Structure formats: C-alpha cells, structure tokens
C-alpha cells in the first residue's frame, strides 16, 4: 500500500507536533498503570449515517484508531440527523468533563450553541469537516472544499466535452443549504461552469439544493427536474449518494451512461457507478488524513500541550474570525484512477470489484 497518497506535507508536521508527546502512552489507554491519569478525554459528535457512509464507518474507525494509538480516551457518538440528540450528546460529554470537543455540525445554529457551552466550560473545540458559522471553534480541520467543487465542475466539463454535446443542458443538485461545505462546493463548481453558461458552451438548467443531503429526496427532486426538462444532458450532483439517486432515475428512463453525473466521497457505490460508466467522476478525500489531523490537535490539547498547525487560517464568512486550520488536498477520480483509491487503502478491491464489476476492474488496471 502506498502510504500517505495525496498527503499534504503540512499534515505530517501537524501530526508530528500533535502526536510526538505520546511517548510511552502509545499503547496505554488508561486501563493499567497510571501513565494516562493526567490525559484529558476527547468527545466527538458525528452528524448522521444517512447522508454519507463515511459518518457511520470511515470517520469513527480512523478517529478511534488515532486516539487509541496515542493512549487518549475518546467518546465517539453519532446524532443520527437529530438536532436535539446532537445537543443532548454534547451536554453529556461536557458534563463528563471532556477536555476537547470535536463536532461535525448538523447546522451552524445547533453547532454554535454546543460550541458556546463547551467554551463556557473551558473545553477546547474543533470543527471537523464542516465550519460552524460564527461558532468560534478553536480549530478547523477539513479539505479545501472550494477545490472539491472545482474538481467536480471540471470533471463534468471534461465528460461533456468527450460526449461532444452541443450546448448541453446542465442540472445542478446541490448539497444541504444548512451545510457551509455545500456552499463552498457550489462556489467551486460554479466558478468552472458559470463561464461555460456565459459563453453559450453549456446551457444552465434546473438548480436546486437537497435538504439534509437526503438521497431519497434528491432522487425525487431530480425526477421532477427531468420531467420538466427532458433535454438535461449533464448533472452536477454534489456527492456520490445524490449521484446514485440521479443515476437511479436515469436508469428508469434508459438514460444512464448518456448523461454524465458527478459525485464526491469515493464511496464503493460511487466507484462502482464510475466503473459501470454511469457516473463521470468522484472526488476522493483521504478521510484518514483528516481524522489523523484532527486527532493530532486533540491529542496535544488533551496532554496539556500547545497544538501545532502548519496550514494557516480560515476566515469565518459571518464573524470574519480567523480560525487556525488544516485544509487537506482532494483528488479527482475517474475510471482510470479508481485503482488509486484502492491502493491508498480507503476501500478494498474485494468491496469494489464484485462479480458485476470484475471485467471493468481488470480493464482499468485494478489487479
């Protein structure tokens, strides 16, 4: 396996700064001896398991592994899309005395309320993956989300150019309007697509956001788009789940493979859709790098040290506060580069290359 594929050098510096003090605690989670008695506990609140598989499988796995390796106790819980539950989990973690709270907000309002409570209790806070607008988190760890959108936009341009369509109608299925990341993704892909609309290369079609990244609702929205505009020839879908919802509708209308569809997250389903020719591309975000970067910050704080960040700051668009940040580099994935995601260990060949996709895997160099 190629370790650290697509890594940002600064993350290595961050991890070193945050994890170097682990020392003898690296294999000690506090169950024996007394070496971790002064180490604070870390709380992590994830948003749901419906919008993307990552929140139910990838992030919990990578985060737990990073904290276990550092000998730092961690409590990872998922709010399952429920704002009240999100706050209840946070209240429990705060009252239990966590030293660091890492959150992926469901929306900025709920997230800010939780961050305010944590700060009032003297708890350090980290926004993970999504920035909480006006939340005032101490740190922010994510990917360059505008770049994610740019890759999606350029991927769709490349696929439509290959199709040689004349002034193709492009539909946009955006992420949740309450997720700042969705705003950043759209900023990125519209920076690529808007000039194409302006010069007449592409035709701007229906454009709608999907509440809570709900895939079923996304499918319904796209079906309505297609019913009202039969000439849609390209779809900018903001992630693989929405992309698959679009593809399901296209299949019903015998249009799959003819209408390029984008995605994001490099899910097994998304990669299989790419290999099948039903999805144009996805964006791979190396979640292990993101989890390790957040853990590096939290571990340092939990051990009473000052975290080291090496990638600058992010300006909160509402409060204008400059938040120390780590922003990682995403990568565009097409059929020819699905093998890179597998080589990086994010998904397995066995999961992707089932019998229905075996020939496509061989064709694209996955062995």
DOGU-475471 format. One record per residue (C-alpha): x, y, z; residue number from 1; residue in one letter. Coordinates in Angstrom, 1 decimal. Each point is the difference from the previous one (the first is absolute). Last residue first. Example, Ala and Ser with C-alpha at 12.3 -4.5 7.8 and 13.67 -1.06 7.14 Angstrom:
((13.7, -1.1, 7.1), 2, S)
((-1.4, -3.4, 0.7), 1, A)
***
This chain:
((-5.5, -6.3, -10.1), 367, X)
((-1.7, 3.3, -0.7), 366, X)
((1.4, 1.2, -3.3), 365, X)
((-3.1, 1.6, -1.5), 364, X)
((-1.0, -2.9, -2.2), 363, X)
((0.5, -2.4, 2.9), 362, X)
((-2.4, 2.0, 2.1), 361, X)
((-2.5, 0.2, -2.8), 360, X)
((0.0, -3.7, -0.4), 359, X)
((-0.4, -0.6, 3.7), 358, X)
((-2.9, 2.5, 0.4), 357, X)
((-3.0, -2.4, 0.1), 356, X)
((2.1, -2.6, 1.8), 355, X)
((1.0, 2.3, 2.9), 354, X)
((2.9, 2.4, -0.7), 353, X)
((-0.8, 2.8, 2.5), 352, X)
((-0.2, -1.9, 3.3), 351, X)
((2.6, -2.6, -0.8), 350, X)
((2.4, 2.7, -1.3), 349, X)
((-0.2, 1.7, 3.3), 348, X)
((-0.9, 3.6, 0.9), 347, X)
((2.1, 2.8, 1.5), 346, X)
((3.2, -2.1, -0.1), 345, X)
((1.9, 2.5, -2.2), 344, X)
((0.4, -2.7, -2.7), 343, X)
((-3.8, -0.2, -0.1), 342, X)
((-0.4, 3.7, -0.6), 341, X)
((2.8, -0.1, -2.5), 340, X)
((-1.7, -2.8, -1.9), 339, X)
((-3.0, 2.2, -0.7), 338, X)
((2.4, 2.0, -2.0), 337, X)
((-0.9, -1.0, -3.6), 336, X)
((-3.7, -0.1, 0.7), 335, X)
((0.1, 3.6, 1.2), 334, X)
((1.1, 1.5, 3.3), 333, X)
((0.7, 3.7, 0.8), 332, X)
((2.2, 0.5, 3.0), 331, X)
((-0.5, 2.0, 3.2), 330, X)
((2.8, 1.9, 1.9), 329, X)
((-0.3, 0.6, 3.7), 328, X)
((-0.8, 3.2, 1.9), 327, X)
((1.4, 0.3, 3.5), 326, X)
((-1.2, 3.0, 1.8), 325, X)
((0.5, 2.7, 2.6), 324, X)
((-3.2, 2.1, -0.1), 323, X)
((0.1, 3.6, -1.1), 322, X)
((-3.3, 1.7, 1.1), 321, X)
((-2.0, 1.8, -2.7), 320, X)
((-3.1, -0.8, 2.1), 319, X)
((-2.1, -0.9, -3.0), 318, X)
((2.4, -1.3, -2.7), 317, X)
((2.2, -1.7, 2.6), 316, X)
((3.5, 0.6, -1.3), 315, X)
((2.1, -3.1, -0.1), 314, X)
((3.6, 0.0, 1.3), 313, X)
((3.5, -1.3, -0.8), 312, X)
((1.2, -3.4, -1.0), 311, X)
((2.6, -0.9, 2.7), 310, X)
((-2.0, -0.6, 3.1), 309, X)
((1.9, -1.0, 3.2), 308, X)
((-2.1, -0.8, 3.1), 307, X)
((1.1, 1.5, 3.3), 306, X)
((0.4, -2.8, 2.6), 305, X)
((-2.1, -1.0, 3.0), 304, X)
((-0.3, -3.6, -1.0), 303, X)
((-3.6, 0.3, -1.2), 302, X)
((1.0, 3.1, -2.0), 301, X)
((2.8, -1.9, -1.8), 300, X)
((-2.4, -3.0, -0.6), 299, X)
((-2.7, 2.3, -1.4), 298, X)
((2.2, 1.6, -2.6), 297, X)
((1.5, -3.3, -1.2), 296, X)
((-3.5, -1.6, 0.1), 295, X)
((-1.3, 2.7, -2.4), 294, X)
((3.0, -0.6, -2.4), 293, X)
((-0.3, -3.8, 0.3), 292, X)
((-3.8, 0.1, -0.8), 291, X)
((0.6, 2.2, -3.0), 290, X)
((2.9, -2.2, -1.3), 289, X)
((-2.1, -3.1, 0.6), 288, X)
((-2.8, 1.7, -2.0), 287, X)
((2.0, 0.2, -3.2), 286, X)
((-2.4, 2.0, -2.0), 285, X)
((-0.7, -1.5, -3.4), 284, X)
((-2.1, 1.9, -2.3), 283, X)
((-2.3, -1.8, -2.4), 282, X)
((-0.2, -0.4, -3.8), 281, X)
((-2.3, -0.5, -3.0), 280, X)
((-2.5, -2.4, 1.5), 279, X)
((-2.0, -2.6, -2.0), 278, X)
((3.1, -1.5, -1.8), 277, X)
((-0.1, -3.2, 2.0), 276, X)
((3.4, 0.8, 1.5), 275, X)
((-1.3, 3.4, 1.1), 274, X)
((-3.1, -1.5, 1.6), 273, X)
((2.2, -2.5, 1.8), 272, X)
((2.1, 2.8, 1.4), 271, X)
((-3.1, 1.8, 1.2), 270, X)
((-1.4, -3.1, 1.6), 269, X)
((3.4, -0.7, 1.8), 268, X)
((0.0, 3.7, 1.1), 267, X)
((2.5, 2.3, -1.5), 266, X)
((-1.3, 3.0, 2.0), 265, X)
((-1.3, 2.2, -2.8), 264, X)
((-2.2, -0.3, -3.0), 263, X)
((-0.5, 1.0, -3.7), 262, X)
((-2.5, -1.2, -2.5), 261, X)
((0.5, -0.2, -3.8), 260, X)
((-3.3, -0.6, -1.9), 259, X)
((0.2, -2.8, -2.6), 258, X)
((1.3, -2.6, 2.3), 257, X)
((-3.4, -0.2, 1.7), 256, X)
((-2.7, 1.3, -2.3), 255, X)
((-2.4, -3.0, -0.1), 254, X)
((-2.7, 2.0, 1.8), 253, X)
((0.0, -2.3, 3.1), 252, X)
((3.8, 0.0, -0.2), 251, X)
((0.1, 3.8, 0.1), 250, X)
((-2.1, 0.0, 3.1), 249, X)
((2.4, -2.5, 1.7), 248, X)
((2.9, 2.0, -1.3), 247, X)
((-1.3, 3.2, 1.7), 246, X)
((-0.3, -1.8, 3.4), 245, X)
((3.5, -1.4, -0.6), 244, X)
((1.3, 3.5, -0.5), 243, X)
((-1.7, 1.2, 3.2), 242, X)
((1.8, -2.7, 1.9), 241, X)
((3.2, 0.6, -1.8), 240, X)
((0.1, 3.7, 0.9), 239, X)
((-0.9, 3.4, -1.4), 238, X)
((-1.7, -1.1, -3.2), 237, X)
((0.9, 2.1, -3.0), 236, X)
((-2.2, -1.6, -2.6), 235, X)
((0.5, 0.0, -3.8), 234, X)
((-2.2, -0.5, -3.1), 233, X)
((-3.3, 1.4, 1.3), 232, X)
((-2.2, 0.2, -3.1), 231, X)
((-3.2, -1.5, 1.5), 230, X)
((-0.5, 3.2, 2.1), 229, X)
((-3.1, 0.0, 2.2), 228, X)
((0.0, -3.8, 0.6), 227, X)
((3.8, 0.0, 0.4), 226, X)
((-0.2, 2.6, 2.7), 225, X)
((-2.8, -1.8, 1.8), 224, X)
((2.0, -3.2, -0.1), 223, X)
((2.9, 2.0, 1.4), 222, X)
((-2.0, 1.2, 3.0), 221, X)
((-1.3, -3.4, 0.7), 220, X)
((3.5, -1.5, -0.2), 219, X)
((1.3, 2.7, 2.3), 218, X)
((-2.8, -0.7, 2.5), 217, X)
((1.1, -3.6, 0.2), 216, X)
((3.6, 1.0, 0.3), 215, X)
((-0.5, 2.4, 2.9), 214, X)
((2.9, 2.4, 0.1), 213, X)
((-1.7, 1.7, 2.9), 212, X)
((-2.3, 2.0, -2.4), 211, X)
((1.0, -0.4, -3.7), 210, X)
((0.9, 3.2, -1.8), 209, X)
((-1.4, 0.8, -3.4), 208, X)
((1.2, 1.1, -3.5), 207, X)
((-1.9, -0.6, -3.1), 206, X)
((1.9, 0.5, -3.3), 205, X)
((2.7, 2.4, -1.1), 204, X)
((0.9, -0.7, -3.6), 203, X)
((3.7, -0.8, -0.8), 202, X)
((2.4, 1.5, -2.5), 201, X)
((-2.1, 3.2, -0.2), 200, X)
((2.7, 2.3, 1.2), 199, X)
((-1.7, 0.8, 3.3), 198, X)
((-1.0, -3.5, 0.7), 197, X)
((3.5, -1.3, -0.4), 196, X)
((1.3, 3.0, 2.1), 195, X)
((-2.4, -1.1, 2.7), 194, X)
((1.1, -3.7, 0.0), 193, X)
((3.5, 0.3, 1.4), 192, X)
((-0.6, 2.6, 2.7), 191, X)
((-3.4, -1.7, 0.5), 190, X)
((1.9, -3.1, 1.0), 189, X)
((2.0, 1.7, 2.7), 188, X)
((-2.6, 2.2, 1.5), 187, X)
((-2.4, -2.9, 0.0), 186, X)
((2.5, -2.1, 2.0), 185, X)
((0.4, 2.9, 2.4), 184, X)
((-3.7, 0.4, 0.6), 183, X)
((-0.4, -3.7, 0.5), 182, X)
((2.9, 0.2, 2.5), 181, X)
((-2.0, 2.6, 2.0), 180, X)
((-2.7, -2.6, 0.6), 179, X)
((-3.5, 1.5, 0.6), 178, X)
((-0.8, 0.2, -3.7), 177, X)
((0.6, -3.8, -0.2), 176, X)
((1.8, -1.1, -3.1), 175, X)
((-0.6, 1.2, -3.6), 174, X)
((-1.6, -1.8, -2.9), 173, X)
((1.0, 2.0, -3.0), 172, X)
((-1.5, -0.7, -3.5), 171, X)
((2.0, 0.6, -3.1), 170, X)
((-1.6, 0.5, -3.4), 169, X)
((2.5, -0.8, -2.7), 168, X)
((1.0, 2.7, -2.5), 167, X)
((1.0, -2.5, -2.7), 166, X)
((1.0, -3.3, 1.4), 165, X)
((3.4, -1.4, -1.0), 164, X)
((-0.2, -2.8, 2.6), 163, X)
((3.7, 0.6, 0.9), 162, X)
((-0.8, 3.6, 0.6), 161, X)
((-2.8, -1.0, 2.3), 160, X)
((2.4, -2.2, 2.0), 159, X)
((2.7, 2.6, 0.2), 158, X)
((-2.4, 2.8, 1.1), 157, X)
((-1.5, -2.4, 2.6), 156, X)
((3.5, -0.7, 1.4), 155, X)
((0.8, 3.7, 0.0), 154, X)
((-3.1, 0.8, 2.1), 153, X)
((0.7, -2.8, 2.4), 152, X)
((3.7, 0.9, 0.4), 151, X)
((-1.0, 3.6, 0.6), 150, X)
((-2.5, -1.1, 2.6), 149, X)
((2.6, -1.9, 2.0), 148, X)
((2.4, 3.0, -0.4), 147, X)
((-2.6, 2.2, 1.7), 146, X)
((-0.1, -2.7, 2.7), 145, X)
((3.7, 0.1, 0.8), 144, X)
((-0.3, -2.9, 2.4), 143, X)
((-0.8, 0.3, 3.7), 142, X)
((1.4, 0.7, 3.4), 141, X)
((-1.0, 3.2, 1.9), 140, X)
((1.4, 1.1, 3.3), 139, X)
((-1.0, 2.0, 3.1), 138, X)
((-3.7, 0.1, -1.1), 137, X)
((-1.6, 3.4, -0.1), 136, X)
((-3.4, -1.1, -1.1), 135, X)
((-0.8, 3.0, -2.2), 134, X)
((-0.5, -2.5, -2.9), 133, X)
((0.8, -3.6, 1.2), 132, X)
((2.5, -1.2, -2.6), 131, X)
((-0.5, -3.5, -1.2), 130, X)
((2.7, -2.7, -0.2), 129, X)
((0.7, 0.0, 3.7), 128, X)
((-0.5, 3.2, 2.0), 127, X)
((2.3, -0.3, 3.0), 126, X)
((-0.8, 1.2, 3.5), 125, X)
((2.1, 0.4, 3.2), 124, X)
((-2.1, -0.3, 3.2), 123, X)
((0.0, 2.7, 2.6), 122, X)
((-3.6, -0.6, 1.0), 121, X)
((-1.2, 3.2, -1.6), 120, X)
((1.9, -1.1, -3.1), 119, X)
((-2.0, -3.3, -0.1), 118, X)
((-3.3, 1.8, 0.4), 117, X)
((0.8, 2.4, -2.8), 116, X)
((1.1, -2.9, -2.3), 115, X)
((-3.3, -1.8, 0.6), 114, X)
((-2.1, 3.1, -0.8), 113, X)
((2.2, 0.7, -3.0), 112, X)
((-0.5, -3.4, -1.4), 111, X)
((-3.8, 0.2, 0.3), 110, X)
((-0.1, 3.3, -1.8), 109, X)
((2.7, -1.0, -2.5), 108, X)
((-1.8, -3.1, -1.3), 107, X)
((0.4, -3.7, 0.6), 106, X)
((3.5, 0.7, 1.3), 105, X)
((2.9, -2.3, -0.2), 104, X)
((1.5, 0.4, 3.5), 103, X)
((3.2, -0.6, 1.9), 102, X)
((-0.1, 0.8, 3.8), 101, X)
((3.3, 0.1, 2.0), 100, X)
((0.5, -0.3, 3.7), 99, X)
((-3.0, -2.2, 0.6), 98, X)
((-1.4, 0.5, 3.5), 97, X)
((-3.0, -2.3, 0.2), 96, X)
((-2.3, 3.0, 0.1), 95, X)
((1.4, 1.1, -3.4), 94, X)
((-0.5, -3.4, -1.5), 93, X)
((-3.5, -0.3, 1.2), 92, X)
((-1.0, 3.4, -1.1), 91, X)
((1.5, -0.7, -3.5), 90, X)
((-2.0, -3.2, -0.3), 89, X)
((-3.2, 1.8, 0.9), 88, X)
((0.8, 2.8, -2.4), 87, X)
((0.4, -2.4, -2.9), 86, X)
((-3.0, -1.9, 1.1), 85, X)
((-2.1, 3.2, -0.3), 84, X)
((1.5, 0.6, -3.4), 83, X)
((-0.9, -3.5, -1.3), 82, X)
((1.9, -1.1, -3.1), 81, X)
((1.2, -3.3, 1.6), 80, X)
((1.8, 1.9, 2.8), 79, X)
((3.0, -2.3, -0.2), 78, X)
((2.3, -0.7, 3.0), 77, X)
((3.8, -0.3, 0.4), 76, X)
((1.3, 0.0, 3.6), 75, X)
((3.8, 0.1, 0.1), 74, X)
((2.7, -1.0, 2.5), 73, X)
((3.6, 1.1, -1.1), 72, X)
((2.6, -2.7, -0.2), 71, X)
((1.4, 1.4, -3.2), 70, X)
((-0.6, -3.1, -2.0), 69, X)
((-3.5, -0.2, 1.4), 68, X)
((-0.7, 3.6, -1.0), 67, X)
((1.1, -0.6, -3.6), 66, X)
((-1.9, -3.4, -0.3), 65, X)
((-3.1, 1.6, 1.4), 64, X)
((0.1, 2.8, -2.5), 63, X)
((0.6, -2.3, -3.0), 62, X)
((-2.8, -2.4, 0.9), 61, X)
((-2.5, 2.7, 1.0), 60, X)
((0.8, 1.9, -3.2), 59, X)
((-0.3, -2.9, -2.4), 58, X)
((-3.1, -1.9, 1.1), 57, X)
((-3.2, 1.9, 0.9), 56, X)
((1.1, 3.5, -0.9), 55, X)
((1.7, -1.2, -3.2), 54, X)
((-3.1, -1.7, -1.4), 53, X)
((-1.4, 3.4, -1.0), 52, X)
((-3.3, 1.8, 0.6), 51, X)
((-1.6, -2.8, 2.0), 50, X)
((2.4, -0.7, 2.8), 49, X)
((-0.4, 3.3, 1.9), 48, X)
((1.9, 2.9, 1.5), 47, X)
((3.1, -1.1, 1.9), 46, X)
((0.7, 1.1, 3.5), 45, X)
((3.5, -0.6, 1.4), 44, X)
((1.0, 0.4, 3.7), 43, X)
((3.6, -0.1, 1.1), 42, X)
((1.1, -1.0, 3.5), 41, X)
((2.8, 1.7, 1.8), 40, X)
((3.4, -1.6, 0.8), 39, X)
((1.2, 0.4, 3.6), 38, X)
((-0.7, -3.6, 0.9), 37, X)
((1.6, -1.2, -3.2), 36, X)
((3.1, -1.5, 1.5), 35, X)
((-1.7, -1.5, 3.0), 34, X)
((0.4, -3.7, -0.5), 33, X)
((-2.8, -1.9, -1.7), 32, X)
((-3.2, 0.7, -1.9), 31, X)
((1.2, 3.5, -0.9), 30, X)
((0.0, -0.4, -3.7), 29, X)
((3.7, -1.1, -0.1), 28, X)
((1.5, -1.0, -3.3), 27, X)
((1.3, 3.4, -1.0), 26, X)
((0.3, 1.2, 3.6), 25, X)
((3.7, -0.7, 0.1), 24, X)
((0.7, 3.0, -2.2), 23, X)
((-3.1, 1.8, -1.1), 22, X)
((1.8, 3.3, -0.1), 21, X)
((0.7, -0.2, -3.7), 20, X)
((-3.7, -0.2, -0.9), 19, X)
((-1.0, 3.6, -0.4), 18, X)
((3.2, 1.4, -1.4), 17, X)
((0.6, -3.0, -2.2), 16, X)
((-3.5, -0.1, -1.2), 15, X)
((0.1, 3.6, -0.8), 14, X)
((3.3, -0.2, -1.9), 13, X)
((-1.3, -3.0, -1.9), 12, X)
((-3.1, 1.9, -0.8), 11, X)
((2.1, 2.8, -1.4), 10, X)
((1.3, -2.3, -2.6), 9, X)
((-3.4, -0.4, -1.5), 8, X)
((-0.7, -3.7, -0.7), 7, X)
((-1.3, -1.2, -3.4), 6, X)
((1.3, -3.5, 0.8), 5, X)
((1.1, -0.2, 3.6), 4, X)
((1.2, -3.6, -0.1), 3, X)
((0.0, -1.8, -3.3), 2, X)
((-1.3, -3.5, 0.8), 1, X)
***
